[in-house]
């Protein structure tokens, strides 16, 4: 597939830009370089334990240059998905207090008695009571949706995808109606609306084959698989556009202009595309 010049580069967070809250070498330099270029950038995460505002504050504390629009999360894609599916406002939210709070700020109300659907997130505050209530809803036929499909979060910790497997076991034949995060379409729709670019104008940078790289391949994006010291994973049916050893190599050796993926700096900068306030 021949791609047009790239206009947006997307970075996964855990395992790609940082690990255990510590940035990999040259990440600040990379983001500063993008800030001064014609390329827009976004920080993209499936992690739904906190909302986009909390992620913005976290990345600012790490010293990265960004505005709120640069942060794109599965929590935001979840709201888009729920509205399009007409689920709500009352849903059962299997997630953290911060996830519930963000959803409530967007008009969704946590309810067990009147739940129209079960929403599965990354619940680091999971209790037996919550699991029991969710199971009863599934057995009663409530539709299931999820913020993202990852079975394991870097750490490693059991994630939303593991809970989805639990509910599939609880009621054999159950179908998960929709999933918001990578590699599914609701996140793509959110990106298109926010940045006004097409998927073929995006570059996805990440460390995971089944979410980051599959996301890129599924929607026709270019992709960069970053190892950051980890062994090269099995790729299966996925073919990343590029595999690099360290994220810092994107500062020079694999800069999008050098690869012919982007317009030279100074060309085709439209409006607020770099993430700066108008």
N, C-alpha and C positions, 0 to 999 in steps of 0.2 A: 504493500500500500504506500503510495506517495503522499507524504504529509505536507500541508502548508507550513509556513513558518510558525513556530511555537509562540504563544502569547502568555501562557500560564504554566508555572512549574509548581507542583504540589509535593509536599513533604509529609510523609508519615512521621510520627513523633518517637514513641518508645522503640528503641532499637535502631532507629535511623538517625535522628539528630542527637539523642541522648540515651543514656541507660542509667537506671537508678538515680535519676535527677541530675546527672552530670553530663554536660555537653561533650560530644566528641570533639577532637582537635579541629580547629579552623571553621567551626560552624558559625560563630559570630562573624568572621570574615566573609563567609559565603553569603550570609543574609545581607550584610552591608553592601556587598558587591551587587547583589540583585536589586537592592534599594536604589542604587545608582544607575541601573540598566533600564532597558526598554521592556523588560520581562516582569509581568506580575507574578506574585507568589502567594501560596496559601499553605497553612499548616493544617493537615487533615488527619483526624483521629476517629477511630471507631470506639474509643473508650467513652462510655456513657456514665461513669461514676460522678462526674461533675459537668456543669454547663459551660457554654462557650466563654462567658465572662470570667469564670475561674481559670480556664485555660489561658485566656489572654493575660491575666495577672501572673500566672505561673511562667509564661514565656517572657514577659517583661522582666520578671525577677532574675531570669537566666541571662538577661542582657541582650535579648534579641530585639531588633528594630521591627515594629509592626504596629498596625492599627487593628481595631476590632474586626473589620471585615476580612482580615487575613486569616482568621481562625474559623475553620469549618469543621463541625463535629457531627457525629451520628445522632446526638440529641436534637440538633436542628433538623436534620434529615428525617428524624422520627416524627416531628411535628408536621412536616410537609406530607409525609406518608399517611398519617392519621387523618389529616384533613381531606386528602384525596380519596381515601377509603370510606370516609364518613363514619369513622369510629370516634365516639366521644359525644359530649364532653366527659362522661363518666367511664373510666377504664380502670382496671386493676393494674397498678404499676409495680412490677417486681424489680425494684431498684433502690438505690440509695436515697437518703433524705434530700440530698442536693439535686439528684435527678428528678425526683418528684417535685421539688420546689421549682425547678426550671420549667417543667411541663405545666405546672399550675400557673406560672407566669404567662404561659402561652394559651391558657384557657382550658386546660385538661384537668379533670378532677379525679383524684384517687378514690375509688369506691370498690368495696367488695359486694355489697348487697345489690347494687344496680349496675355492675360492670357490663359494658357492651363488648368488651374484648379484654384479653390478657396481653399486656405488654411486658416482654422479657428484656431486661437490661443487664448490665454488669453489676450485680448486687453484692458488694463487699460487706453488706450488713444483713445478709440473709439469715433468717431464723426459721426454726421448724414451723412456727405458726404461719409465717408468710408462705412457706413451701406447701403447707397443708391447704391453705386457702386457695392458692393458685391451682393446686391439683384438683380440688373440688370443682373449680370453674372449668378446667379442661374436661373433666369427666362429665360435666353437665352440658358440654358442647360449645363453650365459649370459643370464639375464634382467637387464634394465637398470632401475634406479630412480635417482632424483635427489633431492637436498636441496631444490632450487628450480629454476625454469625461466629465470631472467633471462639473456639473452644478453650483456648489458653491465652492469658494475657502475660506478656513478659514479666518474669519474676521468679518462677512462673506461678500463676494463680488461676483457678478455675473461672471461666468466663461465661458469657451469655450462651455461646454455642453448646456448652456442656449442659446447661439447663434445658435447652431445646431438645437435646437427646433424651433427657430425663422425661420430659412431657411426651415425647414420641413413644417411650417405653410404657408410660402410664396409661396411654390410650392408643393402642396399635392402630395404624391407619390414619392418625391425625395428620393434618396438613398445616404447616405454618403458612399463613396467608400472605405475609410480606415481611421483608427484612430491609431496614433503611440503609445500613452502612455498607462499606466496601465488602464484596464487589458488586453491589446491587444498584439499581437505577435511580433510586431516590436521591442518593448523594450526587450523582451526575446531574440530575435536574437542578438541585440546589446550586451546584457550581456554575451551571450555565446561566441561571437567573442572576447570580451575584456578580459574576465577572464578565458576562456577555461574550463568552467564547465557546467554540464548539469543542467536543471531545478530541478531535484530531489536531486541535491547536494546544492541547495540554500535554505535559510531561509528568508522569507519576514516578516519584522516587521513594523507595521503601525497602524493607528488609524481609518482607514476607511474600512467599510465592502465592499462596492460596487466597490472600486478600489483596495486597498491593498490586502484584504482577497480574493476577487474574482480572482485577478491576480494570487495569490498563488495556489488557488484551481484549477483554469483552467489549469495550467501548471504543476501540481504535485509537488509543493514546500511545505515545511513545513511553517507554519505561526504563528505569534505571534500578537494577537490583544492587543494593549496597550490603556488603558482607560485614564490614566493621569488625574484622577479626574472627568472625564466626566461620565455620566450615561452609563450603559451597553446598547449598541444599539440593535435594532432588527436585528437578524442574517438571518432570512428568510431561504433560501436554502444553506447558506454558513456555513461551520463548521471550524472555526480556530483550528489549532492544540493546541493552548494554549491561554488563556486570562489572562493578568496580569494587576494589578491595576496601577503600575508605571513603567516607563522605567528603572529607577535605579535598579529595581529588577533583571535585566538581568546581573548585575555585579556579583551576587553570587547565589541567590536562583534559578534563572532560567538560569544560564550559560550553553551554549550548551553542554559542556562536562558533566556537572552534569546530564543532561537529556539523555545522551547517544546519542546525535545527532552528535557529532564531535569526531575526533581523539584527544587524549591527546596532550597537548602542546609539540612541539618539533618533532612531527611525521609528515611525508609526507608534509613537506614544500617544494614546488616546485618553483624554480626560484623567480619571483617577485610577488608571489601571495598575499603577505600582503600589496601590494600597495607601496612598497619602490622602489626607483630608482635602476636599475641594476648597 
